[in-house]
Structures are given as structure tokens and as C-alpha cells.
């Protein structure tokens, strides 16, 4: 495997997903036995940033009641969230060091709930840990760690009901490979000189976590203003911010809402901006002003997992187009100073 750069990790994703399908089913079964989680009737997924987006994206595989919360909501605004032995709390943290997530796990364990830490860097600790099996990723902006976490959570949700991966999830490695191949030319077209100065991502319904993760990757690396809107909401005010340096990104599946976004994209291009479609079941094209990544529609969960890959590539290429490095750590001591990550796991 290649290592060391955001792009090299990004390109490992099909291989990582294939490896997960081989090793994780048994490891998840072992983890569920240790935690006693099969006897629980509710699930809470807790994580921040990339981990929270992954949790939201994979929640569809849990048939029992499931909530995906950031640590602040889980700790301070629980509402009807009742901790107890019928609850499985899954802390999702790539580093395993997110202090907010660990605090939720500690509180849940103290209340008798089953706890599990889902991480890319498992170490010894008070909570059983499940390695997502993505291998090292020594850059700040996670790519393979994100898709690996999504697939691991899908597998975990199915395992709680006694099911294996199934044919749909088995297609995830190929779907990621297709998404990467299809994205290269369209992404290169829309970031060509001059590079966009701001990014507006429009989406709808269950595609929102995909868009949110794409926006986070762009913010982490290219450091340009990036926002995510429901496509209808964008038409009621945010469109006033469009200008010739804007890039509109459409994320979703073919259908009536994609048609609505298509008209919006046409408008953006008419004003001198650019548009990129990442649409399952849509058309393909690498026009410099109006480019399109076509993804197989297939299983919705797999389509949404794969749709993240073109957005990751967009983040890398937009960063380079701005003369920056995707690997640069802008504030190396930030997490320590703010206390958001423990110094050691």
C-alpha cells in the first residue's frame, strides 16, 4: 500500500474496503460478544467531525432505534436519551483520543450501558475497541478512515441482527474504485486556473452527510469558504452570494430534485461560475464550466459511501490549485491547547 499523503490514502480506499469485508465480520462478532451488545435494544453513535458524518451515513443499517449525536448533545442535552443496560453506546473516533467521545463512553459505562470504541488506532483502555482495519493514516484530513468507518458501522448494524455483509455491501470496493476513476477528469476541469474561491454544496435528504463530509474535507485542506445547503433552501437567499469565482457542487441521486439542481447549476454557469455534479444515476462529462461525475445508482447505502470519494478528490485538487499542501497541519498544537484530543490514547 502507498502511504504518506492525503491522495495516497484516498486511492487506497477500494483496497481497504475489500480488506474490511474479509476481516471485520469475525472481529465484530467477537466485539459484540465481549460487550454483550446483542442483548441491547437501542444504539447511540457518538463522534465528532468525520466520525459524526460517518455515523449519520451508516445509521440506516441499524434496525433497532438508533441516534447519531455529537458528544456535546450526548453529554449535555440528552432529552429523551436514557442511559441503561438496554443501550449500546458506540464511540466513533479515528484517533481514539477524542476527549468528548471518551467522556460519553465513560458516562454510559458508569450507567451500565454496553460500550464500544470504534477506531482506527485501537489501544488498551476501559472500553472494548474495534479496529476499523484501515491501516495508518498520518494526515489530519481523513479519507480512507472515513469510508472505512462507514463500512464498519454498516457491518456492525447488520451484525447486531445476526446478518453478514450481504451482496450490497460486498459491492462497496468496486463502487469506490469506479467513483475515483470517474471523478478524475471532471474534478480537474472545475479546479483549473483560476481556482474557485468559494464552494457551495447543495444536496437533499439522506445525502446530507455525504455533502457535510465533502465540505469538511475542503475546509480542512483548501481553506476556502464552503457551505452545505438543501437544494430548495439555497434558492431562498444563499444564491445571492454566487459570483464568477463560485463553484457549485450538486450531491445526490437522479430524480426531480437533481433536475431542480440542474437548473440551478445552469444559472451558476451563466453568471460565470462553475458547477460539478456528483450524482448517482446521472450523466458524465468533463466540461470546464459544467462537469459531471456519474456514479452507478445501485444500493443507496453503497452509492452514498462511494459518492464521498469524488468530494475527497475535489478537496485535494482544489488545495493544490491554490498552491497549498493537503498535508499541512496549520495549527499543530491546536488539539492539545483546546483539549479536544487526549495526548495519548
N, C-alpha and C positions, 0 to 999 in steps of 0.2 A: 504494500500500500504506500501511496505517496503521503507525506506528512509535511507540516510546517506552515502552510499558507491557507488563507480562507478558501481560495479557489481549489487547492488540492483536496481539502476536506470536503468541499462541496461536491467534487467529482467522485469521491469515494462512496457517495450515498447509495447507488444501486448495489454495490458490493456489501455495504454494511447491512442494508435491509435484508439481503439474501442470507447473510450470516445469522442475523437475528432469528429468522424463521427456522433455522436449524437448531440453535442453542437455547432460545428463550422459552419455548413451551415447557421443557422439563424444569428449567430454573424457576419459572413462575409457579409451577406445581409445587416445587419444594418450598418456595417462599410462602405460599398460601397455607401450606401445612404448618410451617413454623409459627405463623401469625394467628392461625385459627380463623382466618378471614372468611372461609367458606360458610361459616355459621352466622355471618353478619347479614343484615337486610338492607343497609344503607351504605353509601360511599361518599366520602368527601375527598376531592382532589385539591391540593393546596400547592401553589407555586407562584413565582413572580416572573414577569417578563416573558421570555421564550417559554419557560416551563408552564406559565399560566395559559398562554396561547395553545400550547400542545394539549393541555388538559381539556380546554374547551373543544378542541378539534376532535378529540378521541372520546368524548363523553357519550357519543352515540352508541358505543359498543357495550355500555353498561345497561342491563335491563332492569336492575333494581334502582330505586331512587338515587340519583347522583347529583352532586353540586360541585362546581369548579369555582373556587374562590381564591383571591389573593390573601396573603397572611393577615393583612390589616382587617379585612372583613371577617375572617375566621376568628380572630382574636378579640376584636372589639365591637363588632356589630353582628353578632351571631343570629339575631332574630329568632327564627324557629329552629335553629341548629342546636340539637341536644346531644351532648357527648355521652356515650354509654357503650356497653358491651355489644350492642347490635350495630355499631358503626365501624366501618373500616376507613381509616384516615391515611391517604397516600400522600406523602410529602414528595413533591417533584422538584428536584434541584440537580442541575447538571454537575455542579461542583460538589454538592453535598454540604456546602458551607453556608448556605443562605440562612441567616440568623432568624428571620421572620418565620420561615418554613419550619425550621427546627423547633422554634418556640411553640408552634401549633402542635407539632408531634408530641412534644413533652407534655403539654396540657392535656391532649387527648389520651395519652398513655396513663396519666395520673387519674383520669376519669374512667379508666377501664376499657377504653376503646382499643381495637386492634390497630396497630400502626405499621407502616411500611415506608421505607425511604427508597424512592426510585431515582437513580442517579447514574451519572457517567463516571463517577470516581468513588466507588464504594470503599469504606474503611470500617474499622470496628467502632461500635457505638451502642447506645442503648436501644436503638430501633433496628429490626431486621432490614437489611438492604438488598435491593435487587439492581444489579448492574445492567444497564440497557444494552451493553455489548457493542458500543460504537467505537471503542478504542480511544486513544488520546486525541484531544482537540485543543491545542495550546494557543488559541486565539480568543479574543474577547467575544466576537460576534459568532455565535454558534450556528452551524448549518447542519452537518450530519447529526449533531447532538439533538437538534430539534426533530428531524424526521425520525430518528431512532426512538426518541421519547414518545412520539405519536404512535408509532407502530407498537412499542412495548405496552402502552396503555390500551390500545385496541386488543392486543393479545391478553392482557390482564382482565379486561372486561369480559371477554369471551370465556376465559378460563374459570372465572367465578361461576359461570353457568355450566361448567364441565365440557366446554367446546374447545376444539383446536382452532388453528388459524383459518381454515376453510379456503375454498378456491379464490375468493375475492382478495383477501389479504395476501395470498400467495402471489398475486399479480403485482404487488407493490414494487418490487425491484425493477421489473420491466417498465412499469409506468414511470418511475423516476428517471430511468435511462432515456425513455422517449421524450420526457419533458425537457431534460437537459439538452438533448440533441436538437429538438425543435426550437429551443429558445435562443441558441447562439446567434443566428443571423438577425432575427428581429430585435433582440436587445442591443446588439452592436449598432443597428441602424438608428435607434432613437437616442442613443447617448453620443452620437458623433458630434464633432465640433460644430457649433458651440454646445457644450454640455448643458442640459436643463438646469435651471436654477431653483426650481421647486417642484414637488411631486404631489399630485392629488390622486388618491386611490379611491375608486368607487366600487361598491360591491353590494351584496344583499344577502339576507337570511343566513344560512349555515356557512356561507363563505367568509363571514366577517373575521373569524380567527386567522384565516389564510392572509387576508389583507392586513390585519394588525401585525402579524409576524413579518410580512414583507416590509411594512413601514418601519418597524423596529430595526430591521437589518440596514435599511437605507440611512436611518438616523444615526445608527452606531458607526457607520463606515463613511458614507459620503457627507454626512453632517449638513444636509440641506433641509429646509422646511418641508415636512412631509406630513400629510394628514389623511385620515380614512373617513369616508362618508358613505352612508347608504345612498344609492344612486338617486332616489327621489329627494332625499334631504339636500343633496348637493345642488339641486335645481332651485332651491329656495334661499338663496343668499350667498353660499360659498362660491358660486360661479363668478361673483364679482372680483375675485382675486386672480382670475385667469389673465395671462398676458403672454406675449410671444416666447418667453423663456419657460413656460409651464410644460410639464409632462403629465398627461392624464393616463392613469393605468386602470383598466377595467378588469375585474377579477370575478369570475362566476361561471355559470353554465349557459349554453344556448337556450333561448326562450324569450318570452316577452320582455323581461327586464334587461336582457342583453340587447334586445332591439332598441330599448329606450337609451341604454348606454351608448349604443352605436350612433344614435343621432347626436348625443352629447359630444362624442369623440369627433364627429364631423364638424361640429361647431368649434371645438378647440383648434382643430387644424385650420379652419377658416380664419381664426384670429391670429394665426402664426405660431401656435403651439404644436405639440406633438402628442400622439396617442399610442398606447401599447395595450393590446388586448391579450389577456391570459384567460382564455375561455374554453372550457371543456365542450367539445362538440362544435366549436366554431371554425372559422376559416383560418388559413395560414397566409403569411405574407411578410416581406421584409422591407416595405417602403419606408423611407427615412422619416416621413411625416406621420404615417399611419401604419404601424407594424402590428403583426398578429402572431401569437403563439397558439397553435392548435393542439389541444390535448384530447386524447380519447375520453369519451364520456364515461363509459364503463360503470363500475361500482362507485357510488358517490363518495364514500369514505376514502377510497384509493385515489379517486380523481382529485379530491381536495388535498390529500397528502402530497401528490405529485405537483400540484399547482404552486406549491411554495417554492419549488426549485427554480423556476424562471425568475421569481422575485429575488431570490438569493443571488442569482447571476446578475440581475439588474443592479443590485447593491454593489457588487464587486466592480462591474464595468463603469458605473457612474462614479464611483470613488476614484478609479484610475483616470477617468476622463477629466476629473477635477484636479489631477496632479497630486492626489493623496494616496496613502497606502491603506488597504483594508486591515492590515495587521497592526497599525499604530495604536498604542494604548495612550490616549490623550492625557488621562489623569491616573498614573499608575497606582497611586496610594488612595484612590477615591474610596474603595470599598472598606478599607481599614479605617480611614478617617470618619466615615459615616456609620460604621458598624453594621453594614448590611451583609457582610460575609465574615465568618469566623476566620482567624488567621490559619488555623489548622482544622481539618475535618474531625 
